[in-house]
């Protein structure tokens, strides 16, 4: 910076103070959110278990209002399976790993995840708390049991079967 810079002159001799503030972190990077969504997803799936394919689909959809509406439209027949966007969510794999280490889920042959007794207890506690996971819980309760593996196969393969 040049010595005759007007900005430098304006701040010369000024007193500065800084306050540490937490940095905002997106919900999908918070493991407490990720594990909570995983447990609620499994709670609302048939048999309290789900394939990784189903969990990845729900994980992607639950994140945004648009994703939730797309799944509702798919299940309501307003859009076809090849019209819905889906992606693999890295946070889900981390959440499954942590939940497994905490004894909340079992992983069967790397293909499906199920709630343990401790996981069911915690999932029911989360489900009963009306102050948290409002939109996520509403969505998962609505669609969790409706999604079939056949529908998910069509979505992941981006095909439409008439």
N, C-alpha and C positions, 0 to 999 in steps of 0.2 A: 504494500500500500504506500502511496506517495505520502511524503511528510505534510504536504499542503492539502490533504484530503479533507473535505468538509465534514464527512461522517466522522472521521477520527477526531476532529476538533469538537464536534457535538458531544461525543461521549467521553472525551478526555476529562478525567477527574470524577466521573460519575461512579456512584456506588451500585454494585450489582449484588443481588442475592439469588440463590437458586434453591428450589424446593424439590426434593426427590418425589417423583410421582410414579405409580406403577404404570407399566406400559400395557396398553390394551392388547389382549391376545384373543384371537378368534376362538369361538366356542369349540370348533373341531380340533383345535390344538390343545385344549384343556382335557387332561385325562379324566378328571372328575366328570366332565360332561360326556366324554366318550364312553366311559364305563357305565354311566347312568343310562345312556341311550341304548347301549348293548343289552343291559339287563332288562330294560323295559321292552325292547324288541323281542327278546326271548320270552318274556312273560306273556306277551300277546301272540306269540306263535303257537301253532298246534303242538301239544306235547311239551311245551316249554323248551323247544329246541328248533334250530334252523340250520339250513345248509349255509356255507359261506356265500354261495351265490345269492341266496335270499337276504342274508345279512348285509352284503355289500349293496344290494339294490335298495334296501330300506335305509342304509346309512347315507347313501347319496341323496335319496329323496327327502329324508327328514330334515336336512340342513336348511332348506329354503322354502318359503311359501310356494314358489313356483314349482319346485320339485314335488311337494306334497300334492298340489293341485293336479299336476300331470298324472300322478299315480291314481288319484281319485277319478280322473277322466278316463284313464285306461280301464279301470275296474268298472266304470259306468258305461263303457262302450262308446265314449265320445271321441276317443282317439285309438289308433291301432298300435299294436306292440312295436312296430318298426318306426313309430313316430316319437317314441319317448327316449330321452337322453339318459344314459347311465354311464357311470365310471367307477373305477376301483378307488376306494377311499383309504389312503394309507393309515389314517388315524384308527380305523376299525381294527386292523391287525395289531396295532399297539395296544388298543383297549382289550382285545381278546387275550393277548399275552399277559397283561397286568391282571386282568380278572382271573385268568387261570392260575397265576402265581398266588393270588389272594384266596384261592379256593372257591371262587364264586361260579366258575363254569368248568365244564369238562369239554375236551376237544376229542372227538372220535375220528381217528385215522386221518386227521387233517381235512376232513370233509364237512363235518357238522359240529355245532357247538350247542351244548345244553346247560341249563341252569342246575347247579348243585342245590342241596337243601339250603345252604347258607346263602347262595345266590337268589333263590326264590324268596327267602325271608327279606333280604335287602331290596329286591325288586318290588315286593309288595309294600314295603315301607316307603320307597320312592313313589310308588303309584298312589299311595294314600295321601301324600303331601301335595295339597292343591296349590302351593305357592311356587313349585318348581316344575320344570318340564311340561308346562301347560300345553303348548302347541304340539310338542313331540308326542306326549301321552295321548292326546286326542287323535292324532294321525295314526299312531301305532295301534291303538285300540280299534280304530275303524278298519284298517287294512291288513293288519298282521295275520289274521286267520284266513282272510279271503284269498291272498296270493297263493297260487299253486306253483309247483315246480314246472309244470308244462307252460304256464304263462311266462315264468321267468326264463325258461329256455328260449322261448320266442323273442323275448326282449333282448337277451344277451346275444342272440344270433342275428338280431335286427331283421327278423322276418315276420311276415304276417300270414297267418293261416286263416282262411275263410271258412 
